[in-house]
């Protein structure tokens, strides 16, 4: 009587520096899960990793702080200008400095994560964030700008290292966790933009205290993170792969990979649209006759609509093999409301705002998930995330400036909105490459 042989699970071989070979078997179903999402097969969650619910709590706790320190400033920017005698250009640096840090320090953050560990560096970034809030409280202009730069560097570390940590500990749930991550980004942005002024008025405090008060959130996130760090000690070895950014590495550069560049564009374009519309959407609506209060409310509606969209996109990513159709749908969701704004149909502004939020939230979730799905291991995920954020934030930093310059040249917002439509089309085109189930 014949007995069926148990199916062999997928596996691979590791070769150490002395030429010794170790065969590693993946758990049954790991390769099938990778085939479903279009990502790489990965080792199952080790026992040392935190349970999924606690990992989700940690992701949300950290991600809430990765946009809030930026969006808390614009509501009080006019007060800062009056009190500090800043010009508009100088005052805008309080928003643009963190974005510049994203572009300048993303690659360095990836190397720091490789050197000292992902979890350790994320915990350290929360401490540095608290220091940045403290420096912002100094009653002088230097403290305001230095504190903003320190916050930008701390946020960069969280931006770059949190997604690879998700891939390392919960590869089978990377889509859902990156959806939660993107959702928390927009929720934090909405909290900073929508509650800074009400909190200031309710507490009867100055603008400096109102901005610094948000330091409570990274302090709470640090407490949560400290609770998970003991679980990461034995996971540290899974990050100790040869650093491919160093000389002598046999791995090719991601900067020469068409797929890596397509992933970068899919990450960059929703970010570009977010910062461009955050800067100019209220002004565009006011130019059509809308009141300042309602125009500001429309921007808040964009961020609110992005929250469930980001989570929904994360769930869809985890259940589909390729993401081409999802990226194409995101591009369409962005084109329609931008054309609506271009037409001047302010009667449907609420609809345009909701569609923009859904497109931006979904696009952001996809942009953060793709570096994980298109990478073969944790080290490559960190490198690809760093590349996407370095080049992506360099590109998106041009969005607000380009929109303003086009308006100054033409005297109309039509050319600026047309440029955003072109960007959305490029997003769809890049998705045909980035959304395939291949790895770099």
C-alpha positions in Angstrom: 0.0 0.0 0.0 1.4 3.3 -1.1 1.4 6.3 1.3 1.3 9.7 -0.2 4.5 11.6 0.3 4.1 14.9 2.2 4.6 17.9 -0.1 8.0 19.5 0.3 7.9 23.2 1.1 9.8 25.7 -0.8 13.3 26.7 0.4 16.6 28.3 -0.4 20.2 28.0 0.6 22.3 30.4 2.6 26.1 30.6 2.1 28.2 32.2 4.8 31.5 33.9 4.5 33.4 30.6 4.9 31.6 28.9 2.1 29.4 26.7 4.4 25.9 26.1 3.0 22.8 25.9 5.1 19.5 24.8 3.6 16.4 26.7 4.9 13.0 25.3 4.4 10.0 27.6 4.2 6.8 26.6 5.9 4.2 25.0 3.7 2.1 27.6 1.9 4.7 30.4 2.1 5.4 30.2 -1.6 1.7 30.1 -2.4 1.2 33.2 -0.3 4.0 34.9 -2.2 2.4 33.9 -5.5 -0.9 35.4 -4.4 0.5 38.9 -3.6 3.2 38.9 -6.2 5.9 39.3 -3.6 8.8 37.1 -2.6 8.5 33.9 -0.4 9.5 34.7 3.1 10.2 33.0 6.3 7.2 32.7 8.6 6.9 34.9 11.6 9.4 33.8 14.2 8.3 33.1 17.7 10.3 36.1 18.9 8.2 38.6 16.9 5.3 40.4 18.5 1.8 39.0 17.8 -0.1 40.6 15.0 -2.4 42.8 17.1 0.5 44.2 19.1 2.6 44.8 15.9 -0.4 46.7 14.5 -0.6 48.8 17.6 3.1 49.6 17.4 2.8 50.5 13.7 -0.1 52.9 14.3 1.5 54.4 17.4 4.7 55.3 15.5 3.0 56.3 12.2 0.7 58.8 13.9 3.8 60.9 14.6 5.3 60.8 11.1 3.2 63.7 9.6 1.6 65.4 12.5 4.6 67.6 13.5 4.5 69.0 9.9 0.7 69.6 9.6 0.4 71.1 13.0 2.4 74.2 11.8 0.2 75.6 8.9 -2.8 76.4 11.1 -0.7 78.8 13.2 1.7 79.9 10.5 0.1 83.4 10.3 0.6 83.8 14.0 4.3 82.7 13.6 4.8 85.2 10.8 3.3 88.1 12.8 5.2 87.3 16.0 8.6 86.4 14.5 8.4 88.9 11.6 8.9 86.2 9.0 8.3 86.6 5.3 6.1 84.0 3.6 9.2 82.3 2.1 10.9 82.0 5.4 7.8 80.8 7.2 7.2 78.1 4.6 10.6 76.6 5.6 8.9 75.2 8.7 7.0 72.9 6.4 9.6 72.3 3.7 12.5 71.5 6.0 11.1 68.1 7.1 10.4 67.2 3.5 14.0 68.1 2.6 15.2 65.8 5.5 13.2 63.0 4.0 15.1 63.3 0.7 18.6 63.9 2.3 18.6 61.3 5.0 16.6 58.3 3.8 19.6 56.4 2.6 21.5 57.1 5.8 18.5 55.9 7.8 18.6 52.6 6.0 22.3 52.1 6.8 21.7 53.0 10.4 18.9 50.4 10.6 21.3 47.8 9.2 24.1 48.8 11.6 22.1 49.1 14.8 18.9 47.3 14.1 15.5 48.3 12.8 13.6 48.3 16.2 16.5 50.0 18.1 16.7 52.8 15.6 12.9 53.4 15.5 12.9 53.6 19.3 15.8 56.1 19.1 13.9 58.1 16.5 11.1 58.6 19.0 13.5 59.9 21.6 15.0 62.3 19.0 11.5 63.4 18.1 10.8 64.3 21.8 14.1 66.3 21.7 13.0 68.1 18.6 9.7 69.1 20.2 11.6 70.3 23.2 13.9 72.5 21.0 10.9 73.9 19.3 9.8 75.3 22.7 12.9 77.5 23.0 11.7 81.1 22.8 13.9 82.1 19.8 13.9 81.7 16.1 16.9 79.4 16.0 15.2 76.9 18.3 12.1 76.9 16.0 14.1 75.9 12.9 16.6 73.6 14.6 13.8 71.8 16.3 12.0 71.4 13.0 15.1 69.9 11.4 15.6 67.5 14.3 12.0 66.4 13.9 12.5 66.0 10.2 15.5 63.6 10.8 13.6 61.6 13.4 10.6 61.3 11.1 12.8 60.1 8.2 14.1 57.2 10.3 10.5 56.1 11.0 9.5 56.5 7.4 12.3 54.3 6.1 12.6 51.6 8.8 9.1 50.9 9.9 8.0 49.2 6.5 11.0 46.8 6.4 10.3 45.9 10.1 6.8 44.9 9.0 8.3 42.7 6.2 10.7 41.1 8.7 8.2 40.2 11.4 4.9 39.7 9.5 5.5 39.1 5.8 2.2 37.4 5.3 0.3 40.5 6.6 2.5 43.2 5.0 -0.3 44.7 2.9 -2.7 45.1 5.9 0.0 46.5 8.2 1.2 49.0 5.5 -2.5 49.9 5.0 -2.7 50.6 8.8 0.6 52.6 8.5 -0.8 54.8 5.7 -4.1 55.2 7.5 -2.2 56.4 10.6 -0.2 58.9 8.5 -3.3 60.6 7.3 -5.0 60.4 10.7 -2.0 62.1 12.3 -2.0 64.7 9.5 -5.7 65.4 10.0 -5.2 65.7 13.8 -2.4 68.2 13.4 -4.3 70.3 10.8 -7.7 70.1 12.4 -7.1 70.3 16.2 -4.1 72.6 16.7 -6.1 75.8 16.6 -9.1 74.4 18.6 -6.7 73.1 21.3 -4.9 76.5 21.4 -8.1 78.4 21.8 -9.6 76.0 24.4 -6.4 76.0 26.5 -5.7 79.7 26.1 -2.1 79.1 25.1 0.3 80.5 22.6 1.1 79.0 19.2 4.4 77.6 20.4 2.8 75.7 23.2 0.0 74.5 20.9 2.6 73.0 18.5 4.8 71.5 21.2 1.8 70.0 23.0 1.7 67.3 20.3 4.9 65.9 21.8 2.6 63.8 24.1 2.0 61.4 21.2 5.6 60.4 20.5 6.0 60.0 24.3 3.1 57.5 24.3 4.5 55.8 21.2 7.8 55.4 22.9 6.2 53.6 25.9 4.5 51.2 23.5 7.7 50.6 21.5 9.8 49.9 24.7 7.3 47.1 25.5 8.0 45.4 22.1 11.8 45.8 22.1 12.5 42.7 24.2 10.7 40.6 21.5 13.1 42.0 18.9 16.4 40.9 20.4 16.5 37.5 18.8 15.1 38.9 15.6 18.2 41.1 15.2 20.1 38.3 13.4 17.6 38.3 10.5 18.8 41.8 9.7 22.5 40.9 9.6 22.9 40.4 5.9 25.8 42.0 4.0 25.1 45.6 3.5 24.6 45.9 -0.3 25.3 49.7 -0.2 28.9 49.1 0.8 31.8 48.6 -1.7 32.5 45.0 -2.8 28.9 43.9 -2.6 27.9 41.5 -5.4 24.4 42.9 -5.6 23.6 45.3 -8.5 22.5 48.8 -7.7 18.8 49.4 -7.4 19.3 52.8 -9.1 19.9 50.9 -12.3 16.7 48.8 -12.0 13.6 49.9 -14.1 11.3 48.1 -11.7 12.9 50.0 -8.7 12.3 53.3 -10.6 8.7 52.4 -11.3 8.2 51.6 -7.6 9.8 55.0 -6.8 7.3 56.8 -9.1 4.3 55.0 -7.6 5.5 56.1 -4.2 6.4 59.6 -5.2 3.4 60.8 -7.2 0.7 60.4 -4.5 3.2 62.1 -2.1 3.7 65.0 -4.6 0.0 65.4 -5.0 -0.5 65.3 -1.2 2.0 68.1 -0.5 0.9 70.2 -3.6 -2.8 70.1 -2.7 -2.1 70.6 1.0 -0.3 73.8 0.1 -2.7 75.2 -2.5 -6.2 73.5 -2.4 -7.7 76.0 0.0 -6.3 78.9 -2.1 -7.7 77.3 -5.3 -11.1 77.0 -3.8 -11.0 80.5 -2.4 -10.2 81.8 -5.8 -13.5 80.3 -6.9 -15.3 82.3 -4.3 -15.4 79.8 -1.4 -15.0 81.1 2.2 -11.7 80.4 4.0 -13.4 78.3 6.6 -15.1 76.1 4.1 -12.0 75.8 2.0 -10.0 74.7 5.0 -12.8 72.2 5.8 -12.4 70.7 2.3 -8.7 70.0 2.9 -9.6 68.3 6.2 -12.2 66.2 4.3 -9.5 65.0 1.9 -7.4 63.8 4.9 -10.4 62.2 6.6 -11.5 60.3 3.4 -7.9 59.0 3.0 -8.0 57.2 6.3 -10.3 54.3 5.5 -9.1 54.3 1.9 -5.5 53.6 3.0 -6.7 50.6 5.1 -8.9 49.3 2.4 -6.1 49.4 -0.2 -3.8 47.6 2.2 -6.3 44.8 2.6 -6.7 44.5 -1.2 -2.9 44.5 -1.7 -2.7 41.5 0.6 -5.3 39.6 -1.3 -4.2 40.1 -4.9 -1.3 38.7 -7.0 -0.5 41.9 -9.0 -1.3 45.5 -8.2 -1.5 46.9 -11.8 -5.3 47.3 -11.7 -5.2 48.8 -8.2 -2.7 51.4 -9.3 -4.7 52.2 -12.4 -7.9 52.6 -10.3 -6.0 55.0 -8.0 -4.8 57.1 -10.9 -8.4 57.3 -12.2 -9.7 58.3 -8.8 -7.2 61.2 -8.8 -7.8 62.4 -12.4 -11.6 62.8 -12.0 -11.6 65.2 -9.0 -8.6 67.2 -10.3 -10.5 67.7 -13.6 -13.5 68.7 -11.5 -11.5 71.4 -9.8 -10.1 72.5 -13.1 -13.7 72.9 -14.5 -14.6 75.2 -11.6 -17.6 73.1 -10.5 -17.4 74.2 -6.8 -20.9 72.8 -6.2 -19.5 69.3 -6.1 -16.4 70.2 -4.0 -17.3 67.8 -1.3 -17.4 65.0 -3.9 -14.0 66.1 -5.3 -12.5 66.2 -1.8 -13.7 62.7 -1.0 -12.4 61.3 -4.3 -9.1 63.0 -3.8 -8.8 61.5 -0.3 -9.7 58.0 -1.5 -7.1 58.3 -4.3 -4.4 59.7 -2.1 -5.0 57.3 0.7 -5.0 54.3 -1.6 -2.0 55.6 -3.5 0.0 56.1 -0.3 -0.8 52.6 1.0 0.3 51.1 -2.4 3.4 53.3 -2.4 4.6 52.1 1.0 3.7 48.4 0.3 5.4 48.0 -3.1 9.0 48.2 -1.8 8.1 45.3 0.5 6.4 43.2 -2.2 9.1 43.9 -4.9 12.0 43.0 -2.6 13.4 39.5 -1.9 14.6 40.1 1.7 14.6 42.6 4.5 17.9 44.2 3.5 16.6 44.9 0.0 13.3 46.1 1.4 15.2 48.7 3.4 17.3 49.7 0.4 14.3 50.0 -1.9 12.3 51.9 0.7 15.2 54.3 1.1 15.6 54.8 -2.7 11.8 55.4 -3.1 11.8 57.9 -0.3 15.1 59.7 -1.3 14.1 60.2 -5.0 10.4 60.3 -4.2 10.6 63.1 -1.7 13.0 65.1 -3.9 10.4 64.9 -6.6 7.4 65.7 -4.3 9.2 68.7 -2.8 8.9 70.3 -6.2 5.1 70.0 -6.2 4.0 73.1 -4.2 6.7 75.3 -5.8 5.9 74.2 -9.3 2.1 74.8 -8.8 2.8 78.2 -7.4 5.2 79.1 -10.2 2.8 78.0 -12.9 0.1 80.1 -11.3 2.4 83.1 -11.2 3.3 82.7 -14.9 -0.2 82.1 -16.2 -2.4 83.9 -13.7 -4.6 80.8 -13.5 -4.8 77.5 -11.7 -5.7 75.6 -14.8 -2.0 74.9 -15.8 -1.2 73.8 -12.3 -4.1 71.4 -12.2 -3.2 70.1 -15.7 0.2 69.3 -14.4 -1.4 67.2 -11.6 -3.5 65.3 -14.2 -0.3 64.5 -16.1 1.3 63.2 -12.9 -1.7 61.0 -12.3 -1.3 59.5 -15.8 2.4 58.9 -15.2 1.3 57.0 -12.0 -0.8 54.7 -14.0 2.0 54.1 -16.6 4.5 53.3 -13.8 2.1 50.9 -12.3 2.2 48.6 -15.3 5.8 47.9 -14.4 5.7 48.3 -10.6 2.5 46.3 -10.2 3.9 43.1 -11.7 4.7 40.2 -9.4 8.5 40.4 -9.8 11.3 41.3 -7.3 14.4 43.3 -7.7 
